[in-house]
């Protein structure tokens, strides 16, 4: 597949030459939550088409943005993960994703739109201050618009895993538009009471809320 170029000597245009093709940044988003098999990527990126996905993965590999690894037995499967340069690209995508949360969710989800909870959580996790996570070891389960993923805080790090956790210290149930508002703008406390449901020990819930923006639920 021939790569198109803007033919401009500019950092932005050269970046778009590299990752501006359809689906490329969404593949990077998928890998932000950890290594994935080819079949995992195909399942998450509904509609991409096998030939396009294969071409994008080959190009990302050649460009040094992803690497290949092999899971140990019993899985023994080949997976793709972000390289150091790929992780830098993912970090650069965070402000763009947050801009989309702030400005492009004014309409409700359409019936044909797919959704996975980890898509929002990987960008939320990237905004957390590692210093604020020091000493914390918590698993927070999120249920967002009928999809589940969990956030694992481990002494300064934050990782997102698709699906339900085997054990969670707290659970947050909400919808994407509410989560977007929590992350991108102040919200009146009373307005959140019927839009976010929290379960878990009070002290854990307080910690979870402290990690979010200044808006918190009433006790």
Backbone as CSV, one residue per row, in Angstrom:
resi,resn,N_x,N_y,N_z,CA_x,CA_y,CA_z,C_x,C_y,C_z
1,UNK,0.847,-1.186,0.000,0.000,0.000,0.000,0.892,1.248,0.000
2,UNK,0.729,2.111,-0.986,1.568,3.292,-1.127,1.222,4.327,-0.061
3,UNK,2.258,4.852,0.575,2.042,5.879,1.588,1.957,7.240,0.931
4,UNK,0.941,7.992,1.312,0.787,9.354,0.807,1.571,10.321,1.674
5,UNK,1.993,11.429,1.095,2.760,12.423,1.834,2.247,13.820,1.519
6,UNK,2.305,14.692,2.540,1.960,16.098,2.330,3.100,16.858,1.657
7,UNK,4.305,16.251,1.648,5.473,16.874,1.022,5.740,18.263,1.590
8,UNK,5.654,18.362,2.917,5.965,19.613,3.603,7.024,19.345,4.668
9,UNK,7.990,20.245,4.743,9.091,20.114,5.702,8.656,20.725,7.032
10,UNK,7.856,19.975,7.776,7.222,20.470,9.001,7.010,19.281,9.933
11,UNK,7.200,19.502,11.222,7.043,18.408,12.171,5.661,17.800,12.147
12,UNK,4.618,18.664,12.067,3.254,18.153,12.069,2.961,17.370,10.799
13,UNK,3.338,17.918,9.651,3.034,17.224,8.400,3.791,15.903,8.309
14,UNK,5.020,15.872,8.791,5.757,14.606,8.757,5.165,13.589,9.724
15,UNK,4.639,14.072,10.843,3.940,13.164,11.760,2.687,12.599,11.096
16,UNK,1.945,13.458,10.402,0.737,12.990,9.716,1.078,12.056,8.563
17,UNK,2.229,12.280,7.924,2.680,11.319,6.920,2.824,9.931,7.544
18,UNK,3.254,9.916,8.798,3.539,8.663,9.497,2.277,8.006,10.041
19,UNK,1.392,8.805,10.656,0.270,8.200,11.390,-1.091,8.755,10.974
20,UNK,-1.133,9.479,9.870,-2.384,10.120,9.476,-3.350,9.234,8.702
21,UNK,-2.930,8.017,8.360,-3.837,7.119,7.646,-4.971,6.669,8.560
22,UNK,-6.109,6.397,7.959,-7.286,5.929,8.685,-6.945,4.703,9.523
23,UNK,-7.376,4.699,10.769,-7.247,3.615,11.750,-5.916,3.618,12.514
24,UNK,-4.883,4.290,12.001,-3.560,4.151,12.624,-3.565,4.599,14.087
25,UNK,-4.095,5.789,14.370,-4.085,6.269,15.756,-4.993,5.431,16.647
26,UNK,-6.037,4.835,16.080,-6.898,3.976,16.891,-6.195,2.673,17.256
27,UNK,-5.313,2.202,16.395,-4.491,1.045,16.753,-3.577,1.400,17.919
28,UNK,-2.978,2.590,17.860,-2.134,3.040,18.971,-2.958,3.127,20.255
29,UNK,-4.171,3.650,20.159,-5.057,3.703,21.329,-5.291,2.319,21.915
30,UNK,-5.525,1.324,21.063,-5.749,-0.033,21.556,-4.540,-0.548,22.322
31,UNK,-3.358,-0.228,21.857,-2.145,-0.735,22.492,-1.772,0.035,23.751
32,UNK,-2.447,1.157,24.013,-2.204,1.897,25.249,-2.636,1.100,26.479
33,UNK,-3.551,0.164,26.306,-3.980,-0.659,27.445,-3.238,-1.976,27.514
34,UNK,-2.125,-2.086,26.775,-1.290,-3.273,26.883,-1.129,-4.006,25.571
35,UNK,-0.263,-5.014,25.603,0.007,-5.809,24.407,-1.263,-6.502,23.929
36,UNK,-1.409,-6.608,22.612,-2.597,-7.217,22.025,-2.205,-8.199,20.913
37,UNK,-2.966,-9.258,20.807,-2.845,-10.145,19.654,-3.507,-9.492,18.440
38,UNK,-3.147,-9.973,17.271,-3.767,-9.463,16.044,-5.275,-9.619,16.115
39,UNK,-5.740,-10.764,16.612,-7.184,-11.012,16.708,-7.849,-10.060,17.690
40,UNK,-7.149,-9.646,18.756,-7.699,-8.667,19.702,-7.921,-7.331,19.005
41,UNK,-6.951,-6.928,18.198,-7.060,-5.664,17.483,-8.197,-5.712,16.460
42,UNK,-8.297,-6.810,15.752,-9.357,-6.947,14.755,-10.729,-6.897,15.407
43,UNK,-10.862,-7.507,16.593,-12.139,-7.510,17.297,-12.507,-6.120,17.796
44,UNK,-11.517,-5.387,18.317,-11.783,-4.069,18.882,-12.058,-3.029,17.806
45,UNK,-11.429,-3.192,16.644,-11.546,-2.203,15.567,-12.524,-2.713,14.518
46,UNK,-13.750,-2.863,14.929,-14.786,-3.392,14.046,-14.914,-2.538,12.782
47,UNK,-14.781,-3.185,11.633,-14.908,-2.479,10.371,-13.595,-2.168,9.687
48,UNK,-12.469,-2.476,10.308,-11.192,-2.095,9.719,-10.844,-2.934,8.498
49,UNK,-11.219,-4.173,8.455,-10.865,-5.031,7.325,-9.498,-5.654,7.529
50,UNK,-9.378,-6.939,7.216,-8.142,-7.685,7.473,-6.948,-7.113,6.726
51,UNK,-7.122,-6.789,5.468,-5.989,-6.298,4.672,-5.495,-4.946,5.171
52,UNK,-6.421,-4.066,5.578,-6.026,-2.752,6.081,-5.294,-2.895,7.413
53,UNK,-5.821,-3.733,8.317,-5.166,-3.929,9.607,-3.761,-4.501,9.417
54,UNK,-3.632,-5.482,8.532,-2.318,-6.069,8.281,-1.349,-5.015,7.753
55,UNK,-1.825,-4.165,6.844,-0.967,-3.115,6.285,-0.568,-2.103,7.346
56,UNK,-1.519,-1.713,8.205,-1.214,-0.735,9.249,-0.206,-1.316,10.252
57,UNK,-0.377,-2.563,10.642,0.544,-3.163,11.612,1.939,-3.294,11.008
58,UNK,1.997,-3.665,9.752,3.294,-3.785,9.080,3.993,-2.426,9.032
59,UNK,3.231,-1.367,8.730,3.817,-0.037,8.646,4.256,0.468,10.013
60,UNK,3.412,0.252,11.031,3.782,0.675,12.387,5.036,-0.045,12.873
61,UNK,5.160,-1.304,12.493,6.348,-2.074,12.845,7.568,-1.504,12.136
62,UNK,7.450,-1.257,10.836,8.575,-0.717,10.066,8.984,0.668,10.553
63,UNK,8.002,1.453,11.011,8.282,2.810,11.489,8.803,2.836,12.926
64,UNK,8.872,1.681,13.559,9.410,1.613,14.909,8.460,2.072,15.993
65,UNK,7.148,2.076,15.700,6.168,2.515,16.687,5.574,1.350,17.478
66,UNK,5.641,0.150,16.928,5.222,-1.045,17.653,6.325,-2.093,17.544
67,UNK,6.330,-2.993,18.502,7.240,-4.133,18.476,6.429,-5.405,18.633
68,UNK,7.032,-6.506,18.267,6.378,-7.799,18.410,7.020,-8.554,19.562
69,UNK,6.203,-9.299,20.273,6.693,-10.125,21.376,5.908,-11.432,21.367
70,UNK,6.362,-12.385,22.130,5.658,-13.663,22.215,5.332,-13.939,23.666
71,UNK,4.045,-14.186,23.926,3.609,-14.500,25.282,4.146,-15.855,25.699
72,UNK,4.506,-16.004,26.970,5.006,-17.305,27.443,3.898,-18.348,27.452
73,UNK,4.243,-19.640,27.470,3.231,-20.692,27.576,2.410,-20.491,28.844
74,UNK,1.138,-20.882,28.861,0.489,-21.685,27.819,-0.063,-20.868,26.657
75,UNK,-0.038,-19.516,26.739,-0.605,-18.716,25.654,0.221,-18.862,24.376
76,UNK,1.530,-18.628,24.489,2.462,-18.786,23.369,1.959,-18.112,22.090
77,UNK,1.423,-16.924,22.236,0.883,-16.203,21.087,1.723,-14.963,20.817
78,UNK,1.780,-14.562,19.557,2.470,-13.328,19.202,1.578,-12.139,19.509
79,UNK,2.171,-11.121,20.116,1.423,-9.909,20.440,2.188,-8.692,19.934
80,UNK,1.456,-7.605,19.812,2.032,-6.316,19.446,1.973,-5.399,20.664
81,UNK,3.001,-4.587,20.843,3.006,-3.605,21.918,3.704,-2.344,21.446
82,UNK,3.439,-1.250,22.129,4.049,0.014,21.744,5.531,0.026,22.073
83,UNK,6.315,0.563,21.166,7.734,0.802,21.433,7.873,2.075,22.266
84,UNK,9.096,2.448,22.577,9.327,3.699,23.304,8.790,4.885,22.509
85,UNK,9.063,4.900,21.204,8.542,5.991,20.358,7.024,5.925,20.272
86,UNK,6.470,4.709,20.263,5.019,4.552,20.227,4.365,5.074,21.489
87,UNK,5.011,4.854,22.633,4.468,5.374,23.897,4.528,6.896,23.925
88,UNK,5.560,7.486,23.334,5.623,8.944,23.237,4.490,9.473,22.355
89,UNK,4.209,8.763,21.261,3.095,9.145,20.394,1.776,9.049,21.156
90,UNK,1.598,7.979,21.936,0.375,7.815,22.724,0.198,8.978,23.696
91,UNK,1.280,9.397,24.333,1.206,10.527,25.262,0.799,11.807,24.528
92,UNK,1.278,11.961,23.296,0.916,13.147,22.512,-0.552,13.117,22.093
93,UNK,-1.152,11.936,22.047,-2.556,11.802,21.664,-3.510,12.189,22.791
94,UNK,-3.032,12.193,24.039,-3.912,12.423,25.193,-4.636,13.764,25.103
95,UNK,-3.941,14.898,24.881,-4.678,16.168,24.781,-5.703,16.175,23.651
96,UNK,-5.391,15.506,22.547,-6.334,15.449,21.430,-7.593,14.673,21.834
97,UNK,-7.399,13.550,22.534,-8.542,12.761,22.981,-9.380,13.530,23.993
98,UNK,-8.734,14.249,24.906,-9.469,15.035,25.891,-10.230,16.180,25.221
99,UNK,-9.643,16.745,24.173,-10.362,17.774,23.408,-11.635,17.174,22.815
100,UNK,-11.527,15.962,22.295,-12.699,15.301,21.744,-13.758,15.028,22.802
101,UNK,-13.323,14.626,24.003,-14.269,14.412,25.098,-14.989,15.712,25.454
102,UNK,-14.257,16.815,25.397,-14.840,18.102,25.794,-15.751,18.686,24.732
103,UNK,-15.467,18.427,23.452,-16.155,19.163,22.379,-16.953,18.302,21.411
104,UNK,-16.775,16.982,21.415,-17.412,16.179,20.391,-18.413,15.157,20.929
105,UNK,-18.767,15.259,22.209,-19.751,14.342,22.780,-21.041,15.063,23.129
106,UNK,-21.335,16.145,22.395,-22.545,16.901,22.680,-23.798,16.164,22.205
107,UNK,-23.627,15.190,21.320,-24.743,14.366,20.884,-24.644,12.990,21.539
108,UNK,-25.781,12.361,21.831,-25.738,11.033,22.439,-25.164,10.001,21.475
109,UNK,-24.795,8.874,22.015,-24.239,7.786,21.216,-25.273,7.288,20.208
110,UNK,-24.826,7.119,18.965,-25.705,6.620,17.916,-25.749,5.095,17.959
111,UNK,-26.838,4.491,17.518,-26.984,3.027,17.598,-25.871,2.252,16.897
112,UNK,-25.299,2.816,15.833,-24.276,2.092,15.074,-22.870,2.270,15.655
113,UNK,-22.705,3.098,16.673,-21.372,3.371,17.219,-20.999,2.330,18.274
114,UNK,-19.847,1.701,18.083,-19.340,0.761,19.082,-18.672,1.538,20.219
115,UNK,-18.519,0.874,21.344,-17.897,1.548,22.488,-17.250,0.521,23.410
116,UNK,-16.095,0.864,23.945,-15.399,0.056,24.947,-14.903,0.992,26.047
117,UNK,-15.113,0.575,27.279,-14.777,1.432,28.414,-13.301,1.800,28.450
118,UNK,-12.432,0.897,28.015,-10.990,1.184,28.094,-10.584,2.334,27.189
119,UNK,-11.398,2.645,26.169,-11.030,3.735,25.267,-10.942,5.067,25.999
120,UNK,-11.843,5.322,26.911,-11.785,6.562,27.688,-10.781,6.444,28.832
121,UNK,-10.727,5.264,29.445,-9.898,5.121,30.648,-8.409,5.249,30.367
122,UNK,-7.949,4.819,29.184,-6.511,4.928,28.930,-6.073,6.383,28.890
123,UNK,-6.955,7.250,28.394,-6.597,8.675,28.355,-6.756,9.313,29.733
124,UNK,-7.767,8.879,30.485,-7.920,9.364,31.852,-6.721,8.945,32.695
125,UNK,-6.290,7.708,32.568,-5.144,7.208,33.339,-3.884,7.998,33.016
126,UNK,-3.758,8.409,31.753,-2.559,9.147,31.345,-2.491,10.533,31.971
127,UNK,-3.619,11.048,32.454,-3.614,12.381,33.069,-3.292,12.337,34.556
128,UNK,-3.286,11.154,35.151,-3.061,11.053,36.589,-1.606,11.352,36.933
129,UNK,-1.420,12.095,37.989,-0.081,12.479,38.442,0.561,11.299,39.172
130,UNK,1.681,10.760,38.670,2.317,9.629,39.350,2.620,9.909,40.820
131,UNK,2.952,11.163,41.137,3.242,11.493,42.535,2.021,11.291,43.416
132,UNK,0.833,11.586,42.875,-0.397,11.411,43.643,-0.745,9.939,43.825
133,UNK,-0.145,9.076,43.008,-0.424,7.639,43.082,0.581,6.884,43.944
134,UNK,1.592,7.593,44.424,2.618,6.939,45.231,2.010,6.313,46.478
135,UNK,2.308,5.054,46.688,1.801,4.339,47.855,0.419,3.744,47.680
136,UNK,-0.262,4.080,46.591,-1.614,3.546,46.354,-1.533,2.200,45.654
137,UNK,-2.309,1.263,46.153,-2.454,-0.044,45.486,-3.931,-0.381,45.498
138,UNK,-4.598,-0.013,44.411,-6.045,-0.163,44.314,-6.427,-0.673,42.936
139,UNK,-7.522,-1.398,42.894,-8.137,-1.794,41.628,-9.533,-1.170,41.602
140,UNK,-9.783,-0.345,40.604,-11.058,0.358,40.493,-11.784,-0.144,39.247
141,UNK,-12.938,-0.717,39.463,-13.732,-1.225,38.353,-14.628,-0.127,37.795
142,UNK,-14.632,0.022,36.479,-15.501,0.986,35.814,-16.496,0.248,34.924
143,UNK,-17.754,0.654,35.022,-18.790,0.222,34.098,-19.306,1.486,33.411
144,UNK,-19.011,1.613,32.120,-19.334,2.841,31.394,-20.162,2.476,30.166
145,UNK,-21.388,2.963,30.140,-22.266,2.696,28.995,-22.323,1.212,28.652
146,UNK,-22.414,0.379,29.682,-22.570,-1.045,29.456,-21.293,-1.798,29.146
147,UNK,-20.156,-1.127,29.151,-18.865,-1.765,28.900,-18.011,-1.667,30.161
148,UNK,-17.131,-2.646,30.371,-16.350,-2.707,31.607,-14.851,-2.696,31.333
149,UNK,-14.135,-2.039,32.223,-12.675,-2.066,32.246,-12.259,-1.682,33.653
150,UNK,-11.033,-2.023,34.023,-10.606,-1.648,35.367,-9.253,-0.944,35.346
151,UNK,-9.108,-0.059,36.312,-7.911,0.756,36.485,-7.145,0.233,37.679
152,UNK,-5.896,-0.140,37.457,-5.048,-0.666,38.531,-4.006,0.383,38.899
153,UNK,-4.040,0.826,40.129,-3.057,1.779,40.650,-2.049,1.008,41.487
154,UNK,-0.771,1.149,41.142,0.255,0.367,41.826,1.472,1.232,42.113
155,UNK,1.409,1.940,43.234,2.541,2.721,43.748,3.185,3.607,42.677
156,UNK,2.393,4.526,42.137,2.927,5.491,41.187,2.594,5.205,39.739
157,UNK,2.031,4.047,39.466,1.666,3.712,38.090,0.166,3.476,37.981
158,UNK,-0.354,3.659,36.769,-1.771,3.422,36.499,-1.880,2.623,35.210
159,UNK,-2.568,1.491,35.282,-2.728,0.634,34.104,-4.200,0.320,33.897
160,UNK,-4.603,0.250,32.642,-5.997,-0.043,32.290,-6.070,-1.412,31.637
161,UNK,-7.039,-2.211,32.080,-7.247,-3.549,31.531,-8.702,-3.691,31.115
162,UNK,-8.958,-4.129,29.892,-10.356,-4.335,29.479,-11.033,-5.414,30.313
163,UNK,-12.348,-5.284,30.482,-13.125,-6.315,31.151,-13.220,-6.142,32.652
164,UNK,-13.811,-7.133,33.278,-14.039,-7.105,34.724,-12.811,-7.589,35.467
165,UNK,-12.555,-6.969,36.615,-11.449,-7.394,37.473,-11.889,-8.566,38.339
166,UNK,-10.943,-9.438,38.648,-11.274,-10.529,39.558,-11.609,-10.021,40.946
167,UNK,-10.957,-8.941,41.341,-11.214,-8.313,42.631,-11.070,-6.817,42.453
168,UNK,-12.021,-6.052,42.961,-11.967,-4.594,42.854,-12.186,-3.976,44.218
169,UNK,-11.451,-2.899,44.497,-11.607,-2.190,45.769,-12.769,-1.210,45.722
170,UNK,-13.154,-0.775,44.528,-14.273,0.151,44.373,-14.802,0.029,42.959
171,UNK,-16.046,0.429,42.775,-16.679,0.342,41.469,-17.326,1.681,41.127
172,UNK,-17.117,2.123,39.897,-17.718,3.344,39.380,-18.602,2.966,38.198
173,UNK,-19.867,3.324,38.256,-20.802,3.061,37.163,-21.356,4.384,36.662
174,UNK,-21.163,4.654,35.390,-21.623,5.930,34.825,-21.738,5.795,33.308
175,UNK,-21.898,6.903,32.618,-21.915,6.914,31.157,-20.774,7.791,30.664
176,UNK,-20.438,7.639,29.395,-19.270,8.333,28.858,-19.429,9.848,28.908
177,UNK,-20.611,10.349,28.623,-20.786,11.805,28.613,-20.564,12.393,30.009
178,UNK,-21.004,11.677,31.047,-20.760,12.149,32.409,-19.279,12.083,32.742
179,UNK,-18.622,10.980,32.377,-17.187,10.866,32.627,-16.436,11.971,31.901
180,UNK,-16.848,12.276,30.688,-16.204,13.348,29.932,-16.335,14.683,30.650
181,UNK,-17.504,14.933,31.205,-17.705,16.188,31.935,-16.850,16.224,33.197
182,UNK,-16.735,15.083,33.870,-15.893,15.024,35.068,-14.452,15.379,34.751
183,UNK,-13.986,14.914,33.606,-12.582,15.081,33.247,-12.294,16.452,32.659
184,UNK,-13.268,17.041,31.996,-12.974,18.238,31.207,-13.548,19.539,31.733
185,UNK,-14.505,19.474,32.680,-15.069,20.743,33.155,-15.662,20.567,34.556
186,UNK,-15.719,21.642,35.329,-16.351,21.558,36.653,-17.843,21.249,36.519
187,UNK,-18.351,20.422,37.440,-19.767,20.070,37.440,-20.318,20.296,38.839
188,UNK,-21.521,20.819,38.897,-22.184,20.981,40.184,-22.380,19.620,40.848
189,UNK,-22.058,19.519,42.132,-22.136,18.232,42.829,-23.515,17.600,42.744
190,UNK,-24.536,18.408,42.919,-25.895,17.873,42.917,-26.247,17.251,41.571
191,UNK,-25.654,17.775,40.506,-25.967,17.267,39.174,-25.412,15.869,38.946
192,UNK,-24.433,15.468,39.754,-23.810,14.170,39.569,-24.485,13.054,40.357
193,UNK,-25.268,13.390,41.332,-25.783,12.404,42.271,-26.501,11.245,41.598
194,UNK,-27.245,11.520,40.534,-27.987,10.454,39.861,-27.324,10.019,38.560
195,UNK,-26.074,10.450,38.344,-25.376,10.103,37.100,-24.141,9.244,37.320
196,UNK,-23.700,9.144,38.561,-22.549,8.312,38.901,-22.907,7.470,40.113
197,UNK,-22.695,6.166,40.028,-22.934,5.288,41.172,-21.607,4.701,41.630
198,UNK,-21.322,4.876,42.907,-20.077,4.405,43.488,-20.362,3.347,44.539
199,UNK,-19.601,2.277,44.523,-19.722,1.256,45.559,-18.324,0.897,46.059
200,UNK,-18.236,0.686,47.369,-16.961,0.332,47.978,-16.790,1.021,49.307
201,UNK,-15.708,0.717,50.033,-15.444,1.357,51.326,-15.321,2.867,51.182
202,UNK,-15.843,3.631,52.120,-15.811,5.102,52.020,-14.417,5.668,51.806
203,UNK,-13.414,5.104,52.501,-12.070,5.657,52.362,-11.494,5.403,50.969
204,UNK,-11.851,4.269,50.365,-11.390,3.983,49.006,-12.088,4.897,48.013
205,UNK,-13.386,5.091,48.215,-14.143,5.971,47.327,-13.616,7.399,47.393
206,UNK,-13.256,7.836,48.586,-12.701,9.182,48.735,-11.411,9.321,47.938
207,UNK,-10.590,8.277,47.968,-9.347,8.294,47.204,-9.625,8.345,45.710
208,UNK,-10.597,7.556,45.262,-10.961,7.547,43.847,-11.409,8.929,43.404
209,UNK,-12.262,9.545,44.200,-12.783,10.864,43.842,-11.684,11.917,43.847
210,UNK,-10.735,11.784,44.759,-9.639,12.742,44.810,-8.767,12.683,43.555
211,UNK,-8.766,11.540,42.882,-7.967,11.405,41.675,-8.625,12.076,40.479
212,UNK,-9.942,12.238,40.551,-10.678,12.918,39.495,-10.546,14.423,39.677
213,UNK,-11.041,15.222,38.739,-11.004,16.673,38.907,-11.706,17.123,40.189
214,UNK,-11.688,18.417,40.443,-12.136,18.961,41.731,-13.573,18.612,42.085
215,UNK,-14.428,18.358,41.101,-15.819,18.032,41.387,-15.901,16.676,42.073
216,UNK,-16.640,16.584,43.169,-16.823,15.318,43.878,-18.282,15.148,44.237
217,UNK,-18.646,13.902,44.486,-20.007,13.614,44.907,-20.182,13.940,46.373
218,UNK,-21.402,14.287,46.791,-21.642,14.483,48.210,-21.510,13.180,48.958
219,UNK,-21.171,13.262,50.230,-21.004,12.041,51.033,-22.334,11.338,51.192
